[in-house]
Amino acid sequence: MADWLLLSQAYPPDPTATGQYLAQLAEYLSHEGHRVTVLTGECGYEGRQNPMPLHETKGNLVIQRLKASPTRSTASLISRVRRQLAFIVQIFFAGMRLPKPNGILFVTTPHLIGAAVWLLVKLRKIPAVLWWMDINPDQAVEAGLLKSDDWKVHSFKQYNRILLQSLSTVILLDHFMAKRVRKAYALPDSHIISLWPLIQPKSKINSTKNFLKRHNLEGKTVIMYSGNHSLVHPLDTLLKALEDFKIRQDVSFVFVGDGPGKALVEEWKKKHLHVPITLLPYQPLANLDESLGAADLHIVSMGTTMPGCVHPSKAYTVLAMGKPILYLGPKESVIGEWIKNNPIGWQVDHGDASGLRKILQNYIRKSCEERLELSEKVLKFAELHLNRNKKLNEIKEVMEESCCC
């Protein structure tokens, strides 16, 4: 068995998806007999959690949390870079002090964490694997935050090239990502392994009755958007479609989570007081199945230019719970292909508020029997394509092969 070093500033109870997926991989590797050390931050990536113990041991899994300020998305670019660098310096020195592992696996939370990995690879000759879940600077360029000819973009791409040349392999999430990355960089090696539901498809779901009762949602059709409210995955088309749902007692639109886009939803609600909208913060991870399970239909948004840059991981979890999705995003994407080929929901382009409104109206009119039939089809799709243990084992095999264990 091998010793692995896993790196990410986000780690549970931080709700950031990269941290949650890394935690499930760490637990899987430790259960398989591998010795795993995780280096992470004590307050998570965005500071969404209270400081955690600096050292935890769970069998073969050791979690070491480093004192570091959260890298808040609302902070200035200079402040974000400064905080990232402070964390990365700690990662480097911690990685130098630890016994030499067989290999490193890291995610880009924060984006510049690869600088510490590059130094560890060069100085200690440790093989490293990048689990690339969000592609930057492409994401920032496609979102309009940076121009493609900006010096910062050129610098970031050069950083990526230098980092990638030092790695043993890269794990990407879909073929859209692979196409984008292979076009921009000469990868040493790469593998495509999709994500999986953070909640097991057949896990016991907590009763949703308390959630519905607590938020006055009993007896209503619940349409939910849950997760990070990101500006690169806009919700303006959805909000425009909701303008016609005034004074409805049979439906409620629930927005769960946080992020820079949440303020736009809050302002919209103030101007449309008669639309039945409920705004909630991030729910505890322990109750995630309860909140997600309370919805009848889930909204998933992806920016028009975002395929190949990021991956809407939330879709895996809601599908695993038998919940259909209304996908607001481009057809040319992984979820767009899923919906085209499987009866798991509907796809709507950004800007098509009337089409989105029609889908919502048709779904609300569906009978309980029709909704149950659709849910069974969604579950069948999830069981066939989104098996967590299979995906985890694929990553483990890539790590073992790439790091010569």
Buried (B, 14 or more C-beta within 10 A) or exposed (E): EBBBBBBBBBBBBBBBBBBBBBBBBBBBBBEBEBBBBBBBBBBBBBBBBEEBEEEEEEEBBBBBBBEBBBBBBEBEEEEBBBBBBBBBBBBBEBBEEBEEBBBBBBBBBBBBBBBBBBBBBEEEEBBBBBBBBBBBBBBBBBBEBBEEEBEBBEEBBEBBEEBBEBBBBBBBBBEBBBEBBEEBBEBEEBBBBBBBBBBBBEEEBBEBEEBBEEBEBEEBBBBBBBBBBBBBBBBBBBBBBBBEBEEBEEBBBBBBBBBEBBEBBEEBBEEBEEBBBBBBEBBEBEBBBBBBBBBBBBBBBBBBBBBBBBBBBBBBBBBBBBBBBBBBBBBEBBBBBBBEEBEBBBBBBBBBBEBBBBBBEEBBEBEEEEBEEBBEBBBBBBEEBBBBEEBBBBBBEBBBBBBEB
